[in-house]
């Protein structure tokens, strides 16, 4: 089943990156699975309003969906990945 495959991939990942832009229910579900499994999760979103109230205490990377914004996103996520891998 698809969800079993998703759970296996999340469980085997070193870090899970979840883009909450657009408030996709599947992404929230997958982020919840990752958190429940104790995985490191990097949340990203284009707007603060894409982050539900009860997740806003978790650090997230805000980005603009344009060339410069995606460049900044890549740099920010890269730095966050480096800090998580060093743990």
TATAVEN-V714618 format. One record per residue. N is the residue number from 1. RES is the residue in one letter. OMEGA is omega in radians with two decimals (NA if undefined). Layout:
# TATAVEN-V714618
N:RES:OMEGA
N:RES:OMEGA
This chain:
# TATAVEN-V714618
1:X:-3.10
2:X:-3.08
3:X:3.09
4:X:3.09
5:X:3.13
6:X:3.14
7:X:3.12
8:X:3.13
9:X:3.11
10:X:-3.12
11:X:-3.09
12:X:-3.11
13:X:3.03
14:X:3.13
15:X:3.10
16:X:3.11
17:X:-3.10
18:X:3.07
19:X:-3.09
20:X:3.12
21:X:3.12
22:X:3.08
23:X:3.12
24:X:-3.09
25:X:3.14
26:X:3.14
27:X:3.09
28:X:3.12
29:X:-3.14
30:X:3.08
31:X:3.10
32:X:3.09
33:X:-3.12
34:X:3.11
35:X:-3.13
36:X:3.13
37:X:3.12
38:X:3.13
39:X:2.99
40:X:-3.09
41:X:3.01
42:X:3.09
43:X:3.05
44:X:3.13
45:X:3.11
46:X:-3.10
47:X:3.09
48:X:-3.12
49:X:3.06
50:X:-3.13
51:X:3.11
52:X:-3.11
53:X:-3.05
54:X:3.04
55:X:-3.06
56:X:3.09
57:X:3.12
58:X:-3.14
59:X:3.09
60:X:3.13
61:X:3.09
62:X:-3.12
63:X:3.03
64:X:-3.10
65:X:3.04
66:X:-3.04
67:X:-3.13
68:X:-3.14
69:X:3.13
70:X:3.06
71:X:3.11
72:X:3.09
73:X:-3.14
74:X:3.12
75:X:-3.12
76:X:3.13
77:X:3.10
78:X:3.11
79:X:3.13
80:X:3.09
81:X:3.13
82:X:-3.13
83:X:3.13
84:X:-3.12
85:X:3.13
86:X:-3.10
87:X:NA
